[in-house]
Structure formats: structure tokens, C-alpha cells
Amino acid sequence: MKKILFGACTILSCLLIFLILNHHTAYFDTTIYNVIISLQSDFMTNFFLSISSITLLFVMICILFWIFHPRKIISFFVSFHLAFPFIISNVFKLIFQRERPIGIALTFEPGYSMPSSHAMVSIVFVGFLCFLFCGRLKNRHSKIILIVLATLYISLIGMSRVYLGVHYASDVLLGFLLGILYLLLFFHLKKIKQFFQKGVE
């Protein structure tokens, strides 16, 4: 199943990159933007600005792990999954150099657009945290609720980037796909897999 998911995400990522670089995503990007921006109001703008401000929240979570978690190697991995996907996404941005949407931004965002760092970082960081906490939950329903809430939060982060006009929908989708590939590759490593199979308490 993991191999199928990895293969599917790889193919979709390559296809999406090809379509973006050849300017074939304009209809998709415009349609998604028009749907999301139809929600526009002062409340929604403030809401999505808050949702999009993930840096401080994620850094605070890392600090809390370093302070309170007894196993510092876990704290290292939590911090690693914040920093490394951010670096990777920015390397891709420098390679592709896609300009951000023009004239629709509701907030300032420097740099290039593709892929969305927020999307990639959020799915890796929140996904990894979800994995850690699911490993400690015994109740199946609790695990499902946690996964649903994590998925909702990640989705809202992606929506916020389009709503605020700082990314195309295709940037966000590519960020999510690259984030999934990152996590699949990480947990495919034999030593990493063995380490977490021993427990993360």
C-alpha cells in the first residue's frame, strides 16, 4: 500500500510540475481561487491570517518537546521535521522560480511561489506529530479523531495560502504531495522504522 501511495504521489508530483512549468494550470488555479475567495470577509481574512501564521506555533511546539520530552532524540526529530522540509521547499523554489500571484495578495510574502512551504512543512510536521501521538493512544476512536483534526488543520493551512493570494492552488497541491513523499521516504528507512517500532514514549 505504501509503495502504491509513493508511486502515485511521485507520478502526480512530476505531472503537476510539468503542467505548472508549461502553464497548463491556469484554469485549475483560477477556479480554486474563485471558490475560496468567495468566502472573503474581515472575519475570514483574520481567521486565515491566524491559520497561516504557523512558524511561531511550530517553533513553540519544538521548544516544548525539548523542555518536557524525556527522550531528546524525539525532540530532535520533531525539530528536524520543521527545519528540513522548509529547506527542501525553498530549494525547489529557487529551482523553479515561479512568481507569486500578482495583485491579489492580502498579506506580504517574499520569495518564489512553487511549491508552498506552508503546505509541505505543515503536512510533514503535523503528520509526524500525529504519528507520535497516535502511537500513544490506545483507543481507536481517539486515533481517528486526532487524524481527522490534523487533516482539517493541514487543509485549512493550504486554503489560507490561496485565500490570502500568496500562492496558486497548484503550489499548495504540490507542497502537499512533496510532503507526503517526504514522510513516506523517512519512514521507509530501515533504521528509522526499527527505532520507532520500539516505541516513542
Secondary structure, 3 states (H helix, E strand, C coil): CHHHHHHHHHHHHHHHHHHHHCCCCHHHHHHHHHHHHCCCCHHHHHHHHHHHCHHHHHHHHHHHHHHHCCCHHHHHHHHHHHHHHHHHHHHHHHHHCCCCCCCCCCCCCCCCCCCCHHHHHHHHHHHHHHHHHHCCCCCHHHHHHHHHHHHHHHHHHHHHHHHCCCCCHHHHHHHHHHHHHHHHHHHHCHHHHHHHHCCCC
